[in-house]
């Protein structure tokens, strides 16, 4: 059971949450913690307070990498673009089916890239 908020905790500043979300897509946790001059643990606590349960940097790198892949077909490209479009809220949480499809697309792109290197 979640404990009730403390009197000195206003539930978080929406602007702070939006800033965290925007930089979370671009940098790793240690980099952001260093930029903000705080320890990574405190940064994670602030993120959770604003609804960012997982740091999305790697997921965004995966999705952007797929968009750069020449092997991505039209339907798959539209799927990846939809994922990016729906990620503009404060979360990048995918349904299990979307997570599996994204994983399959990434694996296919990786395999093709390495196959082409070995030829």
C-alpha positions, 0 to 999 in steps of 0.5 A: 500500500502506498503511503500518504503524501507528506505535508511538505510534498506537493506531489511534484511540479508538472514543469519539473516532470516535463523537463525530466521526461525530455532529458530522459530521452536524450541522456543516460541517468549518470549523465543527467545526475551529473548535470543536475549535480545530484546523485543518481538515486535522488534523480530516480526518486524524482522521476518516480515521483513524476510518473517516470518508472523506467528511464527511457533513454535506451528504448528511444535509442532502439526506436530511433535506430530502427527508423534509420534502418534501411530494412524497415518496411512501410507497415513496420515504419508506421508502427515505429513512428506511432510508438514515437508519436504516442511517447510524448506523454510522461511515459514510454510504456508499451503494451506487451504485444508492442514490446514483442513486435519492437523486439522482433523488429530490432532483432531482424534489423540487427541480424540483417546488418551483421549478415551484410557485414559478413558477406 
